[in-house]
């Protein structure tokens, strides 16, 4: 077991969306596992199974104007072992050079959202939406029957963002297209998992174009964002406690573009009920399978701030 003094912190999004985490300020000396193979897993009696997805094993494309990593099969990168995970279909970590970007192109059926990490993302679409999104922005498009859009770096600097695709719930892929934006400050995300995307049918999720709270998605997926300070541990209980759940965690490559073995901030993840941990470095991810009642512990064991995306999946 982990040995530390913890303080429970609760927060809510609207009146009906509440989540709780445990914040631990002391470092632990528990063992960790680091492997270069994405086939390595660990599990505990509480049954949080973790399969590492090393950064350097992701798909990678350097087009000069675009440097991109693909967690799942995408474009010229195809890997039948990493096609999707539950409803999660795409996690692309993209750096787009100044004055360049993706010209107008079309999508349909998928739920597509972007999490802006640095720089300014200029968006235009066939629904008439035109705007520039900066750090902390979350942009959601339910493509439904079909939309066209363009995404470019605005201004004289590179834009760095994660674009994520999810499959809609059965029967909801041909709905009317919709567009939403949300904004989350660094302070809001400090040392807590803040829900930035949530199912559109979840209690308290609102459908206004620029409301507060998580962006609505036509999928059974939650995404949380966090900025975890050095020496801090968080404990996450997946939505729908008591059921077998899937999840995914991604440690953003904040320290700079790196197609080689992961470097930068170190994150340790493991079952809250078991001392064993798996080590992630920037760009690494991990597939998660939760047993009933299990919880995930995430610890920043380095000197820098860790920016983390965490998904709850059916």
RODO-2510 file (C-alpha; in nm, 4 decimals, decimal comma):
residues 314
     n   res          X          Y          Z
     1     x     0,0000     0,0000     0,0000
     2     x     0,1033     0,3624    -0,0462
     3     x     0,1960     0,5347     0,2753
     4     x     0,1239     0,9053     0,2771
     5     x    -0,0983     1,1687     0,4310
     6     x    -0,3861     1,2593     0,2002
     7     x    -0,6441     1,5329     0,1919
     8     x    -0,9680     1,4808     0,0020
     9     x    -1,0561     1,7559    -0,2416
    10     x    -1,3904     1,7700    -0,4177
    11     x    -1,4953     1,9926    -0,7031
    12     x    -1,7996     2,0160    -0,9245
    13     x    -1,8942     2,1201    -1,2741
    14     x    -2,2462     2,2606    -1,2531
    15     x    -2,4672     2,1348    -0,9745
    16     x    -2,4968     1,7777    -1,0917
    17     x    -2,1462     1,6959    -1,2100
    18     x    -1,9154     1,6206    -0,9230
    19     x    -1,5943     1,4254    -0,9053
    20     x    -1,3538     1,3663    -0,6170
    21     x    -0,9810     1,3085    -0,6040
    22     x    -0,7283     1,2486    -0,3330
    23     x    -0,4334     1,4873    -0,3306
    24     x    -0,1099     1,3577    -0,1801
    25     x     0,1753     1,6005    -0,1271
    26     x     0,4496     1,3625    -0,0197
    27     x     0,6661     1,1518    -0,2500
    28     x     0,6591     0,7764    -0,2099
    29     x     0,9352     0,5224    -0,2544
    30     x     0,7154     0,2567    -0,4157
    31     x     0,8602     0,0428    -0,6951
    32     x     0,7950     0,1306    -1,0577
    33     x     0,8151    -0,0535    -1,3894
    34     x     0,9559     0,0969    -1,7099
    35     x     0,9502    -0,1018    -2,0308
    36     x     1,0296    -0,0283    -2,3938
    37     x     0,7612    -0,2719    -2,5019
    38     x     0,3977    -0,1740    -2,5353
    39     x     0,3053    -0,5367    -2,4588
    40     x     0,4136    -0,5083    -2,0942
    41     x     0,1272    -0,4921    -1,8458
    42     x     0,0864    -0,4725    -1,4738
    43     x    -0,2161    -0,5405    -1,2586
    44     x    -0,3074    -0,5701    -0,8947
    45     x    -0,5629    -0,7441    -0,6789
    46     x    -0,7788    -0,4375    -0,7340
    47     x    -0,7368    -0,5054    -1,1051
    48     x    -0,6152    -0,1887    -1,2698
    49     x    -0,4361    -0,3349    -1,5689
    50     x    -0,1928    -0,1026    -1,7448
    51     x    -0,0420    -0,1515    -2,0905
    52     x     0,2273     0,0973    -2,1824
    53     x     0,2124     0,2777    -2,5186
    54     x     0,5664     0,4199    -2,5525
    55     x     0,6014     0,7522    -2,7318
    56     x     0,8621     0,6341    -2,9811
    57     x     0,6419     0,3428    -3,0890
    58     x     0,3606     0,5722    -3,1977
    59     x     0,3119     0,6569    -3,5611
    60     x     0,5213     0,9589    -3,6558
    61     x     0,5187     1,1940    -3,9540
    62     x     0,7447     1,4940    -4,0169
    63     x     0,6211     1,6935    -4,3159
    64     x     0,8236     2,0026    -4,2324
    65     x     0,5196     2,2245    -4,1758
    66     x     0,3570     1,9493    -3,9665
    67     x     0,5128     1,7248    -3,7046
    68     x     0,2632     1,4693    -3,5812
    69     x     0,2443     1,1629    -3,3580
    70     x    -0,0374     0,9079    -3,3943
    71     x    -0,1407     0,6906    -3,0990
    72     x    -0,3739     0,4946    -3,3282
    73     x    -0,3686     0,4063    -3,6982
    74     x    -0,4020     0,7242    -3,8999
    75     x    -0,3216     0,8318    -4,2571
    76     x     0,0004     0,6565    -4,3644
    77     x     0,0523     0,4928    -4,0239
    78     x    -0,1332     0,1638    -3,9928
    79     x    -0,0934    -0,0783    -3,7014
    80     x    -0,3612    -0,3415    -3,6459
    81     x    -0,2567    -0,3646    -3,2805
    82     x    -0,3424     0,0007    -3,2270
    83     x    -0,6552     0,0749    -3,4299
    84     x    -0,8765     0,2098    -3,1523
    85     x    -0,9644     0,1559    -2,7887
    86     x    -1,3310     0,1409    -2,6957
    87     x    -1,4811     0,4602    -2,8475
    88     x    -1,1403     0,6300    -2,8737
    89     x    -1,0256     0,6313    -3,2366
    90     x    -0,7592     0,9028    -3,2798
    91     x    -0,5103     1,0838    -3,0557
    92     x    -0,2834     1,2958    -3,2732
    93     x    -0,0251     1,5201    -3,1068
    94     x     0,0330     1,7888    -3,3710
    95     x     0,2749     2,0773    -3,4129
    96     x     0,1830     2,3029    -3,7054
    97     x     0,4329     2,5646    -3,8252
    98     x     0,3449     2,9342    -3,8402
    99     x     0,1462     3,0480    -4,1460
   100     x     0,0617     2,6874    -4,2406
   101     x    -0,2087     2,4369    -4,1586
   102     x    -0,4740     2,1985    -4,2809
   103     x    -0,6722     2,3383    -4,5734
   104     x    -1,0452     2,2858    -4,6045
   105     x    -1,1358     1,9178    -4,5795
   106     x    -1,4417     1,7177    -4,4782
   107     x    -1,5479     1,4775    -4,2036
   108     x    -1,8625     1,2924    -4,1088
   109     x    -1,9918     1,0652    -3,8315
   110     x    -1,7012     1,1119    -3,5861
   111     x    -1,6835     1,3292    -3,2758
   112     x    -1,3681     1,5411    -3,3258
   113     x    -1,2166     1,7666    -3,0613
   114     x    -0,8970     1,9641    -3,0146
   115     x    -0,7125     2,0506    -2,6928
   116     x    -0,4850     2,3519    -2,7455
   117     x    -0,1519     2,3304    -2,5632
   118     x     0,0447     2,6246    -2,7045
   119     x     0,0102     2,8869    -2,9760
   120     x    -0,3103     2,9881    -3,1551
   121     x    -0,5325     2,7588    -3,3620
   122     x    -0,7413     2,9267    -3,6318
   123     x    -1,0632     2,7405    -3,7135
   124     x    -1,3170     2,7912    -3,9941
   125     x    -1,5984     2,5564    -4,0888
   126     x    -1,9002     2,5090    -4,3128
   127     x    -2,1360     2,5848    -4,0222
   128     x    -2,0106     2,9438    -4,0203
   129     x    -1,7847     2,9156    -3,7169
   130     x    -1,4697     3,1276    -3,7374
   131     x    -1,2432     3,1804    -3,4391
   132     x    -0,8929     3,1675    -3,2955
   133     x    -0,8351     2,9311    -3,0031
   134     x    -0,5502     2,9739    -2,7532
   135     x    -0,4026     2,7669    -2,4726
   136     x    -0,6684     2,6121    -2,2535
   137     x    -0,9305     2,5994    -2,5275
   138     x    -1,1286     2,2837    -2,5977
   139     x    -1,3064     2,2769    -2,9328
   140     x    -1,5661     2,0076    -3,0070
   141     x    -1,7262     1,9228    -3,3418
   142     x    -1,9975     1,6601    -3,3751
   143     x    -1,9534     1,6018    -3,7480
   144     x    -2,2745     1,4005    -3,7914
   145     x    -2,4017     1,4095    -4,1500
   146     x    -2,0908     1,6000    -4,2555
   147     x    -1,8927     1,9237    -4,2190
   148     x    -1,5931     2,0880    -4,3843
   149     x    -1,3335     2,2819    -4,1921
   150     x    -0,9805     2,4209    -4,1959
   151     x    -0,7306     2,4435    -3,9102
   152     x    -0,4221     2,6620    -3,9266
   153     x    -0,1580     2,8242    -3,7087
   154     x    -0,2636     3,1808    -3,6418
   155     x     0,0057     3,4475    -3,6115
   156     x     0,3808     3,4092    -3,6269
   157     x     0,4225     3,1077    -3,4008
   158     x     0,3709     2,7328    -3,4163
   159     x     0,0457     2,5926    -3,2789
   160     x     0,0667     2,2764    -3,0694
   161     x    -0,2464     2,0768    -2,9943
   162     x    -0,3914     1,7307    -2,9528
   163     x    -0,6697     1,6344    -3,1913
   164     x    -0,8865     1,3481    -3,0735
   165     x    -1,1588     1,1490    -3,2488
   166     x    -1,4224     0,9320    -3,0854
   167     x    -1,6909     0,7074    -3,2299
   168     x    -2,0451     0,8227    -3,1552
   169     x    -2,2971     0,6079    -2,9727
   170     x    -2,4773     0,3588    -3,2009
   171     x    -2,7407     0,5340    -3,4096
   172     x    -2,6067     0,8857    -3,3362
   173     x    -2,3454     0,9219    -3,6112
   174     x    -2,5840     1,0831    -3,8580
   175     x    -2,7171     1,3636    -3,6446
   176     x    -2,7128     1,7327    -3,7258
   177     x    -2,3565     1,8707    -3,7013
   178     x    -2,2834     2,0798    -3,3931
   179     x    -1,9946     2,2909    -3,2656
   180     x    -1,8883     2,3854    -2,9114
   181     x    -1,5972     2,5572    -2,7413
   182     x    -1,4916     2,5586    -2,3784
   183     x    -1,2079     2,7366    -2,1957
   184     x    -1,0125     2,6051    -1,8965
   185     x    -0,7407     2,8002    -1,7195
   186     x    -0,4157     2,6523    -1,5936
   187     x    -0,5259     2,7350    -1,2400
   188     x    -0,8451     2,5312    -1,2810
   189     x    -0,6428     2,2274    -1,3913
   190     x    -0,3761     2,2561    -1,1225
   191     x    -0,3488     1,9323    -0,9227
   192     x    -0,6913     1,7996    -1,0139
   193     x    -0,8535     1,6085    -1,2981
   194     x    -1,0964     1,8544    -1,4515
   195     x    -1,3616     1,7103    -1,6862
   196     x    -1,3238     1,8974    -2,0159
   197     x    -1,5353     1,6581    -2,2295
   198     x    -1,8364     1,4564    -2,1114
   199     x    -2,1310     1,2694    -2,2674
   200     x    -2,4043     1,5057    -2,3843
   201     x    -2,6615     1,3006    -2,1929
   202     x    -2,4725     1,3138    -1,8616
   203     x    -2,6351     1,5071    -1,5757
   204     x    -2,5410     1,8752    -1,5762
   205     x    -2,3759     1,8807    -1,9210
   206     x    -2,5079     2,1791    -2,1160
   207     x    -2,5398     2,2266    -2,4910
   208     x    -2,4682     2,5963    -2,5276
   209     x    -2,2018     2,6816    -2,7837
   210     x    -1,9743     2,8549    -2,5302
   211     x    -2,1035     2,7370    -2,1926
   212     x    -1,8870     2,6568    -1,8930
   213     x    -1,8173     2,2983    -1,7903
   214     x    -1,7234     2,0059    -2,0131
   215     x    -1,7897     2,0096    -2,3863
   216     x    -2,0741     1,7725    -2,4801
   217     x    -1,9938     1,4659    -2,6881
   218     x    -2,2276     1,2125    -2,8517
   219     x    -2,0191     0,9291    -2,7130
   220     x    -1,9698     0,7441    -2,3854
   221     x    -1,6384     0,9149    -2,3150
   222     x    -1,5062     1,1463    -2,0482
   223     x    -1,1795     1,3374    -2,0883
   224     x    -1,0020     1,5086    -1,7998
   225     x    -0,7077     1,7477    -1,8103
   226     x    -0,4630     1,8140    -1,5298
   227     x    -0,1447     2,0087    -1,4566
   228     x     0,0229     1,8046    -1,1837
   229     x     0,2914     1,9813    -0,9848
   230     x     0,6176     1,8110    -0,8768
   231     x     0,5720     1,5757    -0,5834
   232     x     0,1921     1,5637    -0,6133
   233     x    -0,0172     1,2474    -0,6485
   234     x    -0,3804     1,2287    -0,7578
   235     x    -0,6224     0,9397    -0,7242
   236     x    -0,8884     0,8988    -0,9929
   237     x    -1,2066     0,6969    -0,9613
   238     x    -1,3510     0,6325    -1,3092
   239     x    -1,7046     0,7435    -1,3820
   240     x    -1,9529     0,4623    -1,3215
   241     x    -1,7789     0,3153    -1,0176
   242     x    -1,8539    -0,0504    -0,9531
   243     x    -1,8359    -0,1558    -1,3166
   244     x    -1,5550    -0,2871    -1,5349
   245     x    -1,4241     0,0179    -1,7214
   246     x    -1,1594     0,1077    -1,9746
   247     x    -0,9439     0,4177    -1,9812
   248     x    -0,6442     0,5775    -2,1444
   249     x    -0,3837     0,8216    -2,0133
   250     x    -0,1544     1,0425    -2,2208
   251     x     0,1386     1,2502    -2,0923
   252     x     0,1769     1,5516    -2,3216
   253     x     0,5217     1,6083    -2,4731
   254     x     0,5600     1,9592    -2,3307
   255     x     0,9419     1,9739    -2,3139
   256     x     0,9810     1,9786    -2,6928
   257     x     0,9397     1,7763    -3,0082
   258     x     1,1118     1,4384    -2,9679
   259     x     1,0650     1,1421    -3,2056
   260     x     1,3068     0,9272    -3,0030
   261     x     1,2647     0,7520    -2,6681
   262     x     1,0542     0,9570    -2,4274
   263     x     1,2234     1,2122    -2,2047
   264     x     1,1112     1,5034    -1,9880
   265     x     0,8742     1,4856    -1,6934
   266     x     0,8282     1,1492    -1,5205
   267     x     0,4835     1,0276    -1,4211
   268     x     0,4167     0,7122    -1,2225
   269     x     0,0777     0,5448    -1,2517
   270     x    -0,0649     0,2429    -1,0775
   271     x    -0,3516     0,1015    -0,8781
   272     x    -0,4324     0,3007    -0,5667
   273     x    -0,4592    -0,0319    -0,3812
   274     x    -0,1195    -0,1631    -0,4888
   275     x     0,2317    -0,0214    -0,4595
   276     x     0,3488    -0,1232    -0,8089
   277     x     0,3695     0,1574    -1,0624
   278     x     0,4406     0,2046    -1,4333
   279     x     0,6573     0,4976    -1,5369
   280     x     0,5557     0,7327    -1,8178
   281     x     0,7700     1,0000    -1,9782
   282     x     0,6493     1,2798    -2,2037
   283     x     0,4698     1,1455    -2,5108
   284     x     0,4030     0,8070    -2,3505
   285     x     0,0514     0,6785    -2,2944
   286     x    -0,1099     0,3729    -2,1412
   287     x    -0,4178     0,1602    -2,1924
   288     x    -0,6133     0,1098    -1,8691
   289     x    -0,8592    -0,1572    -1,7628
   290     x    -1,0286    -0,1016    -1,4270
   291     x    -1,1813    -0,3771    -1,2199
   292     x    -1,4985    -0,3013    -1,0223
   293     x    -1,4259    -0,0434    -0,7540
   294     x    -1,0637     0,0126    -0,8557
   295     x    -0,8898     0,3511    -0,8662
   296     x    -0,5875     0,4895    -1,0471
   297     x    -0,3066     0,6713    -0,8722
   298     x    -0,1022     0,9220    -1,0763
   299     x     0,2171     1,0678    -0,9279
   300     x     0,4489     1,3379    -1,0639
   301     x     0,7925     1,2145    -0,9633
   302     x     0,9992     1,4854    -1,1320
   303     x     1,0888     1,8542    -1,1113
   304     x     0,8605     1,9839    -1,3887
   305     x     0,4841     2,0207    -1,4250
   306     x     0,3133     1,7245    -1,5948
   307     x     0,0275     1,8012    -1,8343
   308     x    -0,1955     1,4950    -1,8500
   309     x    -0,5023     1,3868    -2,0460
   310     x    -0,7047     1,1052    -1,8887
   311     x    -1,0002     0,9258    -2,0486
   312     x    -1,2839     0,7227    -1,9004
   313     x    -1,4288     0,4833    -2,1589
   314     x    -1,7023     0,2214    -2,1648
***
